[in-house]
């Protein structure tokens, strides 16, 4: 039951944070956006075993050892989710977004009512990947208990 709860919560959180970050990278230009995007891409290449000890020390200092929250916190964001969703959003027609903006929709409404429905397939496949990856995680929960 704990594995199911952790897997579902991590999947939902990573989809949400990935969707918001990807929309920001795909639609807004800000100073250093390419650098931040490249750094996120580089974090995807770092295996979890490299950051496992610093994460453990942080969780221990927070007093969350042997809790469900300790299994969820290090998995709040996923580089794979951000990169995949950003590339998918960049291929979305800008004319549709401009039409929604001209109709008076703000960024939040454009994201949830225009962009999100077209990402259903991408979000479903990403959710499956995240869920299976979290479900198969063995060493991190073992380390925390």
N, C-alpha and C positions, 0 to 999 in steps of 0.2 A: 504494500500500500504506500509506503514511504517513497519508493522508487517511482511509482506512478505519479504521485503528487509532485515530486521534485521535477520529473520529466515534463509534465504538463505546464507547471509554473515557469520553468526555464524556457520552454518553447514559446509560450505567450509573451514573456518579457523580451526575449531576443527578437521575436518578430516585431514587437512594438518599437523597441529602441532602434532596430535595424531599419524599419520603415521611416521613422522620423529622421534619422541620420542620412539615409539614402535620399530622401526628398530634399534635405538641405544641400547635399552635395550635387544633386542633379539640377536643382532649380535656382540656387542662389550662388552668387559670386562674392567672395570675401577675401581679404588679404590672407595669403597662406593656405588657401583651400586645397591647392594641389599638394602642398607639403603634408598637410594633415591627412589627406587621402592616401598619399604614399606611405606615411607612417602606419596608418591602419592596415594597409596592404602588407606591410612588413611584419606586423604583429601576427598575421595569419601564418607566417612562416616559422614562428617561434613555437616549439612544442610546449604543451602544458607542463611537462615535467621540469622545464627550466624555471617556471614561475611558481611551482608548487610550494617550495619552502617559504618564499616571501609571502605567498597567500596564506599559508598555514600560520606563520608568525602574526600576520595581521588579524586573522580570525581568532587566534588565541588571545591576543591583546584586547580584542573587542569582547572577549568572554563568551564567544558563541560556539565553542567546541562542543561536539556531540549534539548538534541541533540541525534542523532542516534548513534554517536560514543560512547556516555556514556552507551548505551544499549549493545554495542558490546564488548567493552574493558574488562569487567569482565569475559567474556565468551570465552577468547582466547584459553584456553586449557581445556580439559575434561579428568578427571581421568578415566572415563568409556572408552573413546576412546583409551587411552594409554594402559590400562589393557587388553581390549578385543583384540586389534590389536597385542600387544606384545605376548599374549598367542597364537594367531593364527600364528604369524611369527615363534614362537619357534617350532611349529609342522611342519614347512616347511622343506623339505629334504635339509640337508646341502650339499649333493653331487651336487645338481643342482646349488647351490650358488658357490661352489668351481669350478665347470665347467665353470660358467660364469666368475669368476675371472681369471681362466686360459686362457680364450679367450681374456683377456685384458680389461674386463669391470671393471670400478671403482665402488665404493659404490653407487654413485648416479644413474648410469646406471643399476646396479643390482636391486636397489630398484624400479625404474620406469619401467624397461622392463622385469624383471623376477618375482619379488615378487608381485608387484602391480596387474598384470592381474589375478593372482591366488586369490587375496583378493576381487574380485568384489562382491561376495555375502555378505561377512562380511562388506565391505564398504557400500553396499546398505542398509543393515539392520541397521547399525550404523547411516547412514545419516537419515533414517526415524526416528529413536529414537531421534536424536539430533534436527531435524527439529520440530517434534511434541512437544518436551520439550520446545524449544524456543518459538514456536507459542503459547503454553498454558501459558507462563509466564505472569502474570498479575501484581503482586505487585511491581516488580522492575521498569517497565516503569511508573507505577503510582507514585512511590516514586520520580522518576527523573523529572516528569513534574510539 
